[in-house]
């Protein structure tokens, strides 16, 4: 556990009382500066006196921070990672690490926070996941302290992120996550298709609409009648979660991974409606049902393991599946291992009935801080360190690329190149070492799941990925719903409703796509949702949205 000493309780109480008093007379977002405790109220051990944008953080004396670390099986934690060594040598920072595996990361977070023994820094938290912990008081309202994080404030201003930051605010007007910040939305999921087959048949790698994509699949089916053109994946926790997530914005709705709590902001009605009951959601399901009915999509897509789908495309049994800029490398490796000739490429995500739209935000996975850190004698140093690592240009480059001259080189034009013995993202295929596995860099814990500038984000992408990102750059961004933070009682009230509703939607999503339930029964399905308290749920959410809007102007 932490070895730094807590400051006297009276001092901590003074800061808390000040924040509480100011919050009471605050109108919300416009008063955030007034809520910030004085710097003299913060623990000063290790803090730099003149820390600002452009300053390389180095604690004035050694400090150690508790860290709840998400251990990824693809690059398991090593005590001798270079990133840990460099942070100790150059920043005077060490960590007391408490690990939890990726497989049950969220559960481990919840248990640690609920038990009151979470470390100072709780990594890999997506905005929204913190809501369940706010009422218990175990998580720090970091918005009270961002004045001491100049790089964070600089990026928010330069990249025009304040509106997205404000959407993280809870009912008290504060936010509790330091998110990763992206200069732009960067799509990464789309279909991988057999480029050689597409070229053989004269098909486009940039179909304009989903109907065009279906027509292309039909031509593949005509050429290979005994095969399914598309056999998809990512259905382990729900039907076609990734595929529906990517397609849904183009149909004017949300689905799959993007389904969230199942509410959709209707801009015309200025209220939330239930996503799974929308006509647009029905149209989305009708599209994929049509693929199954016409023999264009393997019905096993909704039940098969990912490895099965990978084997099918790698062995030439199928010709397309959803992928991302990393998973396509697995397809290529598997094709090589099975001796299948051919080439796979990413297509541009098509548009749909709602337009040519991409969903996504510029706030990505970040960190929570335990509320107890405000009492630590090195609290200001912690804020400065996190600000440097996660939000400064220098820290972002360090976390992603490592150390110039050791893990990469940079030419006169600023182009970075990994050392020949190091690979990452397939940049040096066959190299004996990996930047994340062997050195600890390029790790979502340290670089907030790739939040960065466009230039830095694209600096480690393969040319084909840069081409894909650029091809998607003219898509319209899906609208973002206004905040509707629930209080503790409301969260408890709706939790059973949301679980039952989502389970019913997931079950029927699969049934409609597979043709096990006719769309003639859509009205009956919607009535079933009404019987599961959907209107009561919407009343609570819309009430919360109106309450927040009234309080925050």
N, C-alpha and C positions, 0 to 999 in steps of 0.2 A: 504494500500500500504506500501512499504518499509519505515522504519523509519531511516535506516542508511543513513549517508550523503555521497554524491558523493565527490570524491576527486577533487581538482582544475582541471579545464579544461585543463590548460597548461600541467599538468602531464599526463593526459589521452592522449592528442595529441602527447606528446613525445613518449609514448609507441606505439601508432598507427603508427606514422611516422617511428619509428625504425622497426616495423614489416613489414611495406610496403617497406621500403628501402631494407631490407634484402631479402624479398620475390622477389624483382625485380632481384636480382643477384642469386637467388636460382635455383637449378636444379630440385627441387621437393622434393621427399621423403628423399634423402640423406642429405638435408640441413635443416631438421626440427629443429634441435637443434639450428642452427644459427638464426632461426626466433623467438625463444622464447624470450619474453621480460625479462629484468633483474628483479630479485625479488624486487629490490628497486622501480620498476615502478608499483608494485601491492599494492593495499590497504592492510595494515597490521593488521587492527583491529581484535582482536580475534585469529590471526594466531599463531601457535606453532612454536617456534624457531628451534627446533631439530626434526621436524616431519620426520619419515622414516618408512620403512617396519617394522612391529612389534610394532609400537607406537600406543597406544590407543588415538584416537583424543579426545581432550577436549578443546574447545575454551577458551582462556585465559580471556575472558570476555564474557558476554551474547551476542549472535548474533541472528538475525532473518532473515530468507530467504523467499522470495516469492516463492510459489509452486503452479503450475497448476496441480491439482490432478484429476486423472481419477477415478470417483466414480462408483464402481462396485455394481450392485444390489444384488449380493450374500453376500457382506460384506460392506454395506454402511458405510461411514465415521462417526466416533464418536469422539467428542472433548475430551472425557476422556479415549481414548485408552491408554493402558499401553505403547505401543511403543512411543507415543508422550510424555508421562510423563517421560519415561526413557531417551529419547534423550535430554529433557530439563534438567533433573537432572545430567546425566552423561556426556553429550557432550556439555552442555551449549548452545544448539541449539533449537530454536523455529521456527515455520513456520507461515506465513500469507498465508492461503490457499484459492485458488480460485478453486472451483469445477466445473466439467462438467460431465454429465452422460456418461456411456459407450456407450449408444445408438447413440450419435452423437459426440463422442469424437474427431474424426479427423476434423469434421466441426468446432467444438469449438476451437480447436487448430489453425486452419487456420484463423478464424475470429479474435482471440485475437492477433495473430502475425501480421496479415494484418493491424489491427487497431493500432498497436504499443503499446498495453497495456498488453502484455503477462508478467507474473511474471518472476522472475529470472530463476527458474528451471521449465522446461516444460517436464512433465513425459511421460512415455509410448510412445516412438517414435521408430519405427523400422527403421534401416538403409535403406535409400532410400526415406523415407517420408520427409526428410528435404530438398530435392533438390529444391522444389518449393519456398522455403523461402530464399535460399542463396543469390540470386541476389539482393534482397531488403535490405540486410544488417542488418536485424533484429535479425539474429542468429549468435552467437559467433563461430568463427573458433577455436574449442577447441583444435585442434592439435597444435596450437601455445603455449598451456599452459600445456600440459601433462607432461612436465619435472617436474612440481610441484606435480605430482600424482605418487609417488613411487610405490604404490601397483598396480596401473594400469600397469605401465611399467614392473613390476616384473612378473605379470600374462601373459602379452603379450609375454615376453621372455620365461618364463618357459613352456608355453603351445604352443609355436611356432605359434603365431597368427598374426605376422606382415604382412604376405601376405594378410590375410583376412582384416586386418585393412586398408591396402593400397588400397584395392578395394572400400573403402568408400570415397576415395578422389574425390573431385569435380574438375572442370576444372582448378581451381587455385592451385591444388595440396594439398589442405587442406581438413580436414574432420570436420564435424559440429555436430556430434552426439557422446556422450559417450555411447557406447553400453554395454549391458550385455555380459559378457565373459563366455563361457563354455569350460571346459577342453576337452570335447568330444561331438560329436553330440549325442543327446538323442531322439530317435524316441518315439512317444507316441500314434500314430494312427495305428489302424489295425482293422481287423474284430473281432467282438464278435460273437461266435457261440454257439449253444446249445450243450454243452459238452456231456450231457447225450445222445442226439440223435446221435452225431458223434461217441461216443463209441458204441452205440447200432448197428450202421452200420459199425463199424470197420474202420472209417475214421481217417486220421491223423490231428493233431493239428499243424502240420508244413509242409503243402504242399510245394513241391519244386518249382512248377511253377504255374502261373495263369491258365494254361490249366489243371493242376492237381486239382486246386481249383474248376474249372468249372465241372470237372468230379465228384468231391465230391458232388457238388450241384445237379448234375444230379441223383446221387444215393439217395439223400434226396428226390428229386422230385418223384422218382420211388416209394419210401416208403410212401410218402404223396402226392399223385397225385393231390389232390384238393387244395393244398397250394403252395404259392411261397416260395421257400427256403430262398430267400434273398429279403428283403424290406428295401431299404436304405434311407438315410437322408442327411441333409445339402445341400439342393438345393434351399434355399430361395432366394439367390442372384445370382444363376447360377446353371446349371445342374451338380449334383453330385460333387460339388466343392471339398469336402474333399476326397471322394473316388478317383476321378481322380488324385488329387494331390499325393495321396499315391501310386497309381499304375503307374503313368506316367514315373518315372525314370527307371522302369523295362522294359519299352517299348522304352526307348531312347528319351524321350521328356519331356515336362512340360505341366501341365493342371490344371484346377480347381484353388484352392487357390495359387498354385505355378506358374500360368500362367504369372503373372507380367505384363510387358509391351509388351509381345508377341514376344520377340526375343530370339533366341536360338543360342549359339555359336557353329558353325560347325568347329571342330578342324582340320579336313582334309582340308577344303577350307580356313580356317583361316579368316572367316568372319561370321557375323550374318545372319541368315535366319529367315523367319517368322514362328513361332511355329505352328500356326493353319493351315499352308499349308504343313507341313512336312508329308512324307509318314509314319513316325513313329506315328504321331498324328492320321492319318487315321487308322493305325493298332490298336491303343488303342480304338478308337471308334468302330471298327469292333468287338473287343472282347466283349464290353458291349452290343452292338447290338445283338450279338449271345446269351448272357444271356437272354435278353428280348425275342428274337425270340423262344428260346427253353423253355420258361416258367420258367426259373430259377431265374429271377429277376422281381419283381413287377414293371410294367411300371409306377405306381404312384410314384415310388422313385424319379422321376425327378420333381414332382410338389407338393408332399405332405408336410405338415408341420412336423417339427421334432416330435411333440407330437403324431402325427398319427403313424409315424414309431415306436416310442417307445411303443405305445399301442399294435401294431401288434406283436412285438416280446415278449412283456410282457404277452400277453394273449395267446400265443402259435399259433397265426395265421401264423407266419413266424419263421425262425430259425437262421437268421444271419443278421447283419447290421454293418456298420462301427462304431467304437467307439474309445475312448481313455481311458487312465488309470483312469480318473475320471467319464466319462460318463457311464462306465460299472457298476458303483455303482448305477446309476439311473435305469438301466435295472433291477438289482437285487431287488431294492426297489419296483419297479413297479410290478415285478413278485410276490413278497410277498404280495403286496396289492391286487392283482387280484387272488391270490390263485393258481397260476400256479406252478406246481411241475417241477423241473428241475434245471439245473445249466448252467451258461454261462461262457465262458473262451475266452481269447484272443489267436488268432493264430499268428504264425510268418508270416509276410508279404511275399508272394511268390515272386520268381524271374520271369523274363519274357524274351521276345525275345532279349532284349539288355543285359541281365545278371541279376545278383542278386545284386540289387543296391538300395541304400537309398539316398534320397536328404536331404539337410539341411546344414545349416551353424552353426558355433559356436559363431556367433555374434547375440545376440537376443535384444529384446526391451531395449532401454536405455533412455537417457534424452538429450534434447537440452537445451542450456543456452541462454537467451536473451543477445544480444550484449552489452547492457547497463551494465551488471554486471562487465565488465572490468573497469568501472569507480567507482565502489562501494568501500567504504573504508574497507570492510571486504571480498574482493574478494579472497585473498589468503586463508583465513579461509574456505570459501565456497569450494574451490578446495580441500583442505585437508579433509574436512568433507565428500564430495562426494567420494573421494578416499578411505577413511576409510570404509564408509558404503557399498559401492558397490563392492569394490575390495580387501579389507583386509580379511584374514581368520576370524578374530574376528567379523568384521562387517557383513560379509555374514552369519555367524552362528547366530548372533543376529537377523538379519532381518528374518531369516527362522524359528528359534526355540524359540526366545525370550530370557529369562534370566534363566540361570541354577539355580536350586533350587526353582524357582517360576513357570515356565511353563514346565520345563523338568528336568530330571536328567541325569547324565552321569556316566557310570560305569568305572571300572579300564581299560577296553579295549577300552574306547571311545565311546561305544554304547549309543546313546541318546534314552530316553523314555519319552513320554509326560506324564504329571501328569494325574492321572486316571480320573479327572473331565473334561479333555480337549480332544477334538477330532480334527483331521485334516486328510484328505485323507482316512478316514475309519479306522484309526489306533486304535481308541477307540470307536467303535460303541455304540451308546446310551449314551455317555457322555453328560452332560447338556450344556457344553460350547464348543465353537470352537475357535481355535487359531487365525484365521483371523477375524471372526465376532465379537468376544468379546474382543480381545486383540490388533488387528491391525497388528500382525505379519503374516508371510507367505502371503504377499501381493505384487503383481507384481510391484506396485509403488516403494516399498522400496527395493525389491530384484531383480529389473530389469528382471522381467519375468523369474526367476529361473536360471540366469547365475551363475555358481558356479563350484567348483571342482566335480569330479565324486563321491568322497566319500560323500560330503555334499549333492549332488543332490540325491543320492540313499538312504541317511539316513532316509528320510521320505517316501520312497516308500514302498508299501506293497510287501511282498515276491513274489506275482504273477507278479508284475510289474518289479521287479528286474530280475526275470526269463525271462520275455519278452525282456527287454533291452539287457540282455546277449545273448539271442537267435539271436538278430539282430546285434550283435557286429562284426560278420564276414562278413557282407554285404560290398560291395564296395561303396565308396562315389561317388556320381555323380559329374562330373567335374563342376567347377565353371567358369563362363564367366569372361573375362577380363573387366576392367572398360571402360565405354563409356559415360562419363559425358557430358550432353548437356549444352550449354550456354542458357541464358534466351531467346534469340530470337528463338533458335531451339526448346526449350520446348514449346513455344507458337505455333510454326509452326506445331509441331507433335501432339499437344494435341487433336485436332479434329480428326485427322487421327486415333490415337490409340483408341479413344472412339468408333468411327464408326466401326473399324476393330474388336475390341473385341466384340461389340454387335452382329456383324454378325457371328463371330465364336461361341459365346454362343448360338445363335438361331439355328445354324446349327449343333452344337454338340448335342443338344437335338433331333433335327430332325433325324439325322443319327442314334443315339442310339435307338430311338423309332421306327425306320423303316419308318418314315414319308417321308424320302428322301433316295433314293437308292444310294448306293456307286458307281453305274454306273455314277452318276452325280458329282463325286468328282472333275474331271477336270473342270467342269463348275463352281463348287463352288470356286476352286482356281482362276479361271478367274474373278469371282466376287470380290475376295479380291484384285486382280490386279486393278480392276476398282475403288477400294476404296483407291488408292494411296499407296498400300503396298510397291511397289518398291521405291517410293520417300521416304517413311519412312525408309526403310533399308539403302538407300543411306546416309541419315542424321546420322543414328546410326553408320554405318560403318565408316563414315567420322570422327565422334567424337572419335571412338575407336582408329583410326589411329593417330589422332591429340594428344590424351592423351599419347599413346605409344611413339610417337616421342618426346614429351615434358618431359616424365618421365623415358625414357630409359629402 
